[in-house]
Amino acid sequence: VIYLGIDEQYAEFGELAKAIPENTYTRKMLGYVYAIRRRATAIFESDDDNLPYADALEKVEAQLNSIDRITCQRLRSDIGWLNIYNTFGAQNCWPRGFPLELVKNSAANGIPGKDSKPWGAVQFLADEDPDVDAVYRMLGGNPVYFARERQYTLDEGTYCPINSQATLWLPETFPLLFLPLGVPDRVTDILRGYIALACLWKLGKSIAYASPIVYQERNVHNLFNDFQQEMPLYVNANTWSRLLLEIKGSSAVEFYLSALQKLLEVNAISVRNLEVYEMFLKASGLL
């Protein structure tokens, strides 16, 4: 284990460390940069309240050693959104960042897809207290345990939220790790997930959703504060996702920049993100 204290962060990352505010979730990006600089062959990210099952490392290594990243069930939805939690057997439950107006729409359960894109990243689910939104928790959401030994990918144009709690990224996806600045902590990783999925589709890839390898013993939260932070997702998830289907480019970096520019046009983020994204790429050696 390598722990990067605040002094080490400023010594190692200089201007980038100054550009990313302290005491925000986006500070996690310094860990990505540290790993990329040292030629990481993959990055698995988690949070401090997610605990690995005994076979977690084995499951991650199995994904990395998989020669064929295509063989798993494909899903799509005619409404453009799929509730992956229902697909894994958790009924009346939805991931943070899923449009509230579609929670009761049966079309979000999905149907078999036809896509053949390989996955470029894997979102593992989390048992017990998974990444649901504050609405679910305030309405008395029960502990959740997902189905085992399952994996799915999404057809292009069918979204599902991607968080940063148990997510595996391959080197070709490292430019997609940037967490948007200036938005609430409860928004930044989900917004990045919308962007990453749109970018991956343009790159001829997708995201895989896999059965849990962690369970969450959640830190203490003020649920109403979480609700207020998540408000931009409740209001804008569907609009942002459709907008991101319009991005253009020829590389992961260009697609991500195009996504930031699209979001800037609708005032979802600040122009500062374009500057700090370039700093992130340079600090990582990706640019």
ChimeraX attribute file (.defattr): number of C-alpha atoms within 10 A of each C-alpha:
attribute: neighborCount
match mode: 1-to-1
recipient: residues
	/A:1	3
	/A:2	5
	/A:3	8
	/A:4	14
	/A:5	9
	/A:6	11
	/A:7	8
	/A:8	12
	/A:9	18
	/A:10	15
	/A:11	12
	/A:12	16
	/A:13	17
	/A:14	12
	/A:15	14
	/A:16	22
	/A:17	20
	/A:18	11
	/A:19	17
	/A:20	20
	/A:21	13
	/A:22	12
	/A:23	9
	/A:24	14
	/A:25	18
	/A:26	20
	/A:27	18
	/A:28	16
	/A:29	17
	/A:30	22
	/A:31	16
	/A:32	19
	/A:33	25
	/A:34	17
	/A:35	15
	/A:36	19
	/A:37	13
	/A:38	10
	/A:39	12
	/A:40	14
	/A:41	12
	/A:42	17
	/A:43	19
	/A:44	16
	/A:45	15
	/A:46	16
	/A:47	12
	/A:48	10
	/A:49	13
	/A:50	20
	/A:51	18
	/A:52	16
	/A:53	13
	/A:54	10
	/A:55	10
	/A:56	14
	/A:57	12
	/A:58	12
	/A:59	17
	/A:60	16
	/A:61	10
	/A:62	11
	/A:63	16
	/A:64	16
	/A:65	10
	/A:66	10
	/A:67	9
	/A:68	10
	/A:69	18
	/A:70	18
	/A:71	15
	/A:72	17
	/A:73	16
	/A:74	20
	/A:75	21
	/A:76	24
	/A:77	21
	/A:78	13
	/A:79	15
	/A:80	18
	/A:81	25
	/A:82	28
	/A:83	27
	/A:84	26
	/A:85	23
	/A:86	18
	/A:87	18
	/A:88	21
	/A:89	14
	/A:90	16
	/A:91	12
	/A:92	12
	/A:93	21
	/A:94	25
	/A:95	22
	/A:96	24
	/A:97	28
	/A:98	24
	/A:99	20
	/A:100	17
	/A:101	10
	/A:102	16
	/A:103	18
	/A:104	12
	/A:105	13
	/A:106	12
	/A:107	17
	/A:108	23
	/A:109	20
	/A:110	22
	/A:111	13
	/A:112	12
	/A:113	16
	/A:114	13
	/A:115	18
	/A:116	19
	/A:117	21
	/A:118	19
	/A:119	24
	/A:120	23
	/A:121	27
	/A:122	24
	/A:123	24
	/A:124	23
	/A:125	26
	/A:126	23
	/A:127	21
	/A:128	15
	/A:129	17
	/A:130	25
	/A:131	20
	/A:132	17
	/A:133	23
	/A:134	23
	/A:135	17
	/A:136	17
	/A:137	16
	/A:138	11
	/A:139	8
	/A:140	9
	/A:141	15
	/A:142	11
	/A:143	12
	/A:144	17
	/A:145	19
	/A:146	20
	/A:147	17
	/A:148	12
	/A:149	9
	/A:150	14
	/A:151	19
	/A:152	22
	/A:153	29
	/A:154	31
	/A:155	22
	/A:156	23
	/A:157	19
	/A:158	22
	/A:159	26
	/A:160	28
	/A:161	24
	/A:162	29
	/A:163	25
	/A:164	20
	/A:165	22
	/A:166	22
	/A:167	20
	/A:168	22
	/A:169	21
	/A:170	16
	/A:171	15
	/A:172	15
	/A:173	20
	/A:174	22
	/A:175	21
	/A:176	22
	/A:177	21
	/A:178	25
	/A:179	24
	/A:180	26
	/A:181	24
	/A:182	18
	/A:183	19
	/A:184	18
	/A:185	18
	/A:186	23
	/A:187	24
	/A:188	22
	/A:189	24
	/A:190	25
	/A:191	24
	/A:192	23
	/A:193	25
	/A:194	24
	/A:195	29
	/A:196	27
	/A:197	28
	/A:198	27
	/A:199	29
	/A:200	25
	/A:201	20
	/A:202	20
	/A:203	18
	/A:204	14
	/A:205	25
	/A:206	27
	/A:207	26
	/A:208	24
	/A:209	24
	/A:210	25
	/A:211	20
	/A:212	24
	/A:213	22
	/A:214	23
	/A:215	20
	/A:216	19
	/A:217	14
	/A:218	15
	/A:219	8
	/A:220	6
	/A:221	9
	/A:222	8
	/A:223	15
	/A:224	13
	/A:225	11
	/A:226	17
	/A:227	19
	/A:228	13
	/A:229	17
	/A:230	23
	/A:231	16
	/A:232	17
	/A:233	23
	/A:234	19
	/A:235	13
	/A:236	13
	/A:237	19
	/A:238	20
	/A:239	12
	/A:240	19
	/A:241	22
	/A:242	15
	/A:243	15
	/A:244	24
	/A:245	19
	/A:246	13
	/A:247	19
	/A:248	15
	/A:249	15
	/A:250	9
	/A:251	15
	/A:252	19
	/A:253	20
	/A:254	15
	/A:255	25
	/A:256	27
	/A:257	23
	/A:258	20
	/A:259	26
	/A:260	23
	/A:261	20
	/A:262	19
	/A:263	19
	/A:264	16
	/A:265	12
	/A:266	12
	/A:267	10
	/A:268	18
	/A:269	18
	/A:270	18
	/A:271	16
	/A:272	13
	/A:273	20
	/A:274	19
	/A:275	11
	/A:276	18
	/A:277	23
	/A:278	16
	/A:279	17
	/A:280	26
	/A:281	16
	/A:282	13
	/A:283	20
	/A:284	21
	/A:285	13
	/A:286	14
	/A:287	11
